[in-house]
Amino acid sequence: MKNISIKIRRRTLQIGTAPVFVILPLLNQHHCNLFYGNFLAFHAAGLPLADPLAVLQVSLMSLHLSSSLLIGAVLALLLAACLGTVFCSWACPFGLLSEWAHGLSRRLLKRGLRIPSGYRGLTVKSILFSLGLAGIIFFFGSPALNRVSMPGWYSRIFQMLAGQAYLSMAIYFMAGILLIEFAARERIWCTYICPQAYLLVLSKIANPFHLKVEWSPKKCICGKDDSPCQRSCSLSLDPRMLKELPDTECNNCGDCVAACGDMGKALEFRFGSGRGLPDSD
């Protein structure tokens, strides 16, 4: 994959995915059902895909799991185990909106919050995950964590609009989160709250040979405190320090790899068990 085309390919996929779930309910209304569903459960020409978190919650509630949902969840987890949390950076429509809000805030606002990277994001997601499962078991009659699924609500907004001529209030909640992220100049939801990525992150961690961004110090020609790769990261990570961080934050968007393409090519995508490229003269 050429560095110069990574972001173009990613944006093409993101922008191509977003309108699909706007148009899909209208097609289904006219009995075009080769593709149907939403970001929680989707069927593509007979191939099931499912959000593993939604499947886990449904199975806990009903004590039963259909083979179709199980296959869909396993496929999603296998993708994350091999390629990392690429759904978040290459397909999620809320991720696209969040990136745009973040990019705009960087241009217009001089100051914002500074959120530290590391285990804190995973810790908060773990707490939310645990509370959601507890809610399912003891309090709620529906999957609790689906109520805070941004990709799920994105697709269901248009399903409700097409099927019931009803605009879900979730659209205002989503807009409110984007406004907060804009003011903070940080992608708070994706880093700290989104429960959808939790099982995908665990699946990625379970396979040490998944796709990673790796850095070769001897090829790097940038300054210590300022570099194109660091400025390009919408999650406020320093790609040169990924070896020092837990493997939970980076979503393999590839923006840093593309930014480094004209600056020594010190960053590359590689499959492997360790961070850091071998140094060579």
matplotlib code that plots the C-alpha trace (Angstrom):
import matplotlib.pyplot as plt

x = [0.0, 1.5, 1.7, 0.3, -2.9, -3.7, -5.8, -7.5, -8.5, -9.7, -11.8, -13.3, -14.4, -15.7, -17.6, -18.9, -20.2, -22.0, -24.7, -25.3, -27.2, -29.2, -30.3, -30.6, -33.9, -35.5, -34.3, -35.7, -39.0, -39.2, -38.3, -34.7, -33.4, -30.1, -28.5, -30.4, -29.8, -27.8, -24.5, -25.6, -26.6, -26.1, -26.6, -24.7, -25.9, -26.3, -23.1, -24.0, -22.0, -22.8, -21.5, -19.9, -21.1, -24.7, -24.5, -23.1, -25.8, -28.6, -27.2, -27.0, -30.6, -32.1, -29.6, -29.7, -27.6, -28.5, -25.8, -26.2, -25.4, -22.5, -20.9, -21.3, -19.7, -16.8, -16.1, -15.9, -13.6, -11.4, -11.1, -10.0, -7.6, -5.9, -6.1, -6.8, -9.8, -10.0, -13.8, -13.5, -11.2, -12.3, -16.0, -17.7, -19.8, -19.6, -15.8, -15.9, -18.0, -15.8, -12.7, -14.2, -15.3, -11.8, -10.1, -12.3, -11.7, -8.0, -8.2, -10.6, -9.8, -6.4, -6.9, -8.8, -8.5, -5.4, -6.4, -3.6, -3.2, -2.6, -4.7, -7.1, -9.3, -9.5, -10.2, -13.2, -14.5, -14.1, -16.2, -18.9, -18.8, -19.2, -22.0, -23.8, -23.7, -24.8, -27.7, -28.8, -28.7, -30.3, -32.3, -33.0, -35.1, -33.0, -29.3, -28.2, -24.9, -26.8, -28.4, -25.0, -24.0, -23.2, -22.9, -26.0, -28.0, -26.7, -28.2, -31.4, -32.1, -32.6, -34.5, -36.9, -37.2, -37.9, -40.2, -42.1, -41.5, -40.0, -36.8, -35.1, -33.9, -30.5, -29.6, -29.5, -27.5, -25.0, -24.8, -24.3, -21.3, -19.8, -20.2, -18.5, -15.6, -15.3, -15.1, -12.6, -10.5, -10.3, -12.2, -13.6, -16.2, -14.0, -11.2, -13.1, -16.7, -17.6, -18.4, -18.6, -14.8, -14.2, -14.4, -12.6, -9.7, -9.6, -9.6, -6.7, -4.7, -5.3, -3.4, 0.2, 0.7, -2.0, -1.4, 0.5, 2.1, 5.8, 8.5, 12.2, 14.1, 17.1, 14.8, 13.1, 14.2, 11.7, 12.1, 11.4, 8.4, 6.8, 6.3, 3.8, 2.9, 2.0, 0.0, -1.9, -3.2, -6.8, -6.5, -3.6, -1.1, 2.6, 3.1, 6.8, 5.8, 3.4, 5.9, 5.8, 1.9, -0.5, -1.9, -5.4, -5.5, -4.2, -7.0, -4.7, -6.2, -2.8, -2.9, 0.5, 2.0, 0.7, 2.1, 5.5, 5.6, 7.5, 9.6, 11.8, 9.2, 10.0, 6.5, 5.1, 2.2, 3.5, 2.2, 4.2, 4.5, 6.6, 6.6, 9.5, 11.1, 14.6, 17.1, 19.2, 21.7]
y = [0.0, 3.3, 5.9, 8.7, 6.7, 5.5, 8.5, 8.7, 5.1, 5.4, 8.5, 6.9, 3.9, 6.1, 8.5, 5.5, 3.7, 6.6, 7.1, 3.3, 3.2, 6.3, 4.7, 1.1, 1.5, 3.1, 0.1, -2.3, -0.6, -1.4, -5.1, -4.8, -7.1, -8.3, -6.1, -5.2, -4.4, -1.8, -1.4, -3.8, -6.6, -6.5, -9.1, -8.6, -11.0, -13.8, -13.0, -12.1, -9.4, -8.4, -6.1, -8.6, -6.4, -6.5, -10.3, -10.8, -8.7, -10.5, -13.9, -12.9, -11.7, -14.7, -17.4, -18.3, -17.4, -17.9, -19.3, -16.3, -13.8, -16.0, -16.1, -12.4, -11.6, -14.0, -12.5, -9.0, -10.2, -12.0, -8.9, -6.9, -9.7, -9.4, -5.7, -4.0, -1.7, -0.7, -0.5, 2.6, 4.4, 3.0, 2.4, 3.9, 6.9, 8.6, 8.2, 10.1, 12.9, 13.0, 13.4, 16.2, 18.0, 17.5, 18.8, 21.9, 22.6, 22.4, 25.1, 27.4, 27.0, 27.6, 25.8, 22.7, 19.8, 17.6, 14.0, 11.7, 8.5, 5.0, 2.8, 5.5, 5.2, 1.4, 1.7, 4.0, 1.7, -1.3, 0.4, 1.3, -2.2, -3.8, -1.4, -2.2, -5.9, -5.5, -3.4, -6.1, -8.8, -6.9, -3.9, -3.6, -5.5, -4.6, -4.5, -1.5, -0.7, -0.5, 2.6, 4.4, 2.9, 5.8, 3.7, 1.8, 4.9, 6.4, 3.7, 3.3, 7.1, 6.5, 3.2, 5.0, 7.9, 5.7, 3.2, 5.4, 8.9, 9.5, 11.3, 9.8, 12.1, 10.3, 12.7, 15.5, 13.4, 12.7, 16.4, 17.3, 14.9, 16.3, 19.9, 18.9, 17.3, 20.4, 22.6, 20.3, 19.7, 16.1, 13.0, 12.2, 9.7, 7.3, 7.5, 7.2, 6.1, 4.1, 0.6, -0.8, -1.0, -2.7, -6.3, -5.4, -4.0, -7.1, -9.3, -7.2, -7.5, -11.3, -11.6, -10.2, -10.5, -8.1, -5.1, -2.3, 1.1, 0.7, 3.3, 3.2, 5.9, 6.0, 6.9, 9.7, 13.2, 15.1, 17.1, 15.6, 17.8, 18.5, 16.3, 15.7, 12.3, 13.6, 16.5, 14.1, 11.9, 12.8, 10.7, 12.9, 10.1, 10.4, 7.5, 7.4, 6.5, 3.7, 1.1, 2.8, 2.8, -0.1, -1.3, 0.0, 3.5, 3.4, 2.4, 1.9, 4.8, 5.2, 9.1, 9.1, 6.7, 8.9, 12.0, 10.3, 9.2, 12.4, 12.7, 9.6, 6.9, 6.0, 4.8, 1.7, -0.8, -4.2, -7.4, -8.5, -9.1, -6.1, -2.4, -0.7, -1.5, -2.8, 0.0, -0.1, 2.3]
z = [0.0, -1.0, 1.8, -0.4, -1.0, 2.5, 3.6, 0.2, 0.4, 3.9, 3.3, 0.2, 2.3, 5.1, 2.9, 0.9, 3.9, 5.5, 2.8, 2.4, 5.7, 4.6, 1.3, 2.6, 4.5, 1.4, -0.8, 1.8, 1.7, -2.0, -1.3, -2.3, 0.5, -0.8, 1.9, 5.1, 8.8, 10.6, 12.4, 15.1, 12.8, 9.0, 6.2, 3.0, 0.3, 2.8, 4.8, 8.4, 10.2, 13.8, 16.5, 19.0, 22.0, 20.8, 20.3, 23.8, 25.4, 23.4, 24.4, 28.1, 28.0, 26.2, 27.1, 23.5, 20.5, 16.9, 14.6, 12.2, 15.0, 16.3, 12.8, 12.4, 15.7, 15.1, 11.7, 13.3, 16.1, 13.6, 11.5, 14.6, 15.7, 12.3, 11.4, 14.7, 15.3, 11.6, 11.8, 14.0, 11.6, 8.2, 8.4, 11.5, 10.3, 13.7, 13.6, 10.3, 11.8, 14.9, 12.8, 10.8, 14.0, 15.4, 12.3, 12.2, 15.9, 15.3, 12.7, 14.5, 18.2, 19.8, 23.1, 24.3, 26.6, 26.7, 27.4, 28.3, 26.4, 27.9, 30.0, 31.1, 28.0, 28.3, 32.0, 31.5, 28.7, 31.0, 33.7, 31.2, 29.8, 33.2, 34.2, 30.9, 31.4, 35.1, 33.8, 31.4, 34.1, 36.9, 35.6, 31.9, 29.5, 26.4, 25.7, 27.7, 25.9, 22.6, 23.9, 23.6, 20.3, 18.0, 14.8, 15.8, 16.3, 13.1, 11.1, 13.1, 12.7, 9.0, 9.5, 11.8, 9.4, 6.4, 8.2, 10.7, 9.4, 12.9, 13.5, 16.6, 19.3, 19.1, 16.3, 18.9, 21.3, 18.6, 17.6, 21.3, 21.6, 18.4, 19.8, 23.0, 21.1, 18.9, 22.0, 23.7, 20.5, 21.5, 20.4, 23.8, 22.8, 20.8, 23.3, 26.6, 26.2, 23.0, 24.2, 20.7, 20.4, 23.7, 22.5, 19.3, 21.3, 23.4, 20.3, 18.9, 22.1, 22.1, 18.8, 19.2, 15.4, 14.4, 12.0, 13.8, 13.0, 13.6, 13.8, 12.7, 14.7, 12.3, 9.4, 11.3, 10.3, 12.4, 15.6, 18.9, 19.9, 16.5, 13.5, 10.7, 12.0, 15.5, 14.0, 11.8, 14.6, 15.5, 18.7, 19.9, 19.9, 19.1, 16.6, 17.5, 21.1, 20.4, 21.6, 25.0, 25.2, 25.7, 22.4, 23.0, 21.6, 18.0, 15.5, 12.4, 10.5, 8.7, 8.7, 10.4, 7.9, 5.1, 6.7, 7.2, 3.5, 2.5, 5.7, 5.7, 5.7, 9.3, 10.0, 8.3, 8.7, 9.7, 11.1, 14.1, 17.8, 18.8, 18.3, 16.5, 13.2, 13.1, 12.7, 9.6, 8.2]

ax = plt.figure().add_subplot(projection="3d")
ax.plot(x, y, z, "-o")
ax.set_aspect("equal")
plt.show()
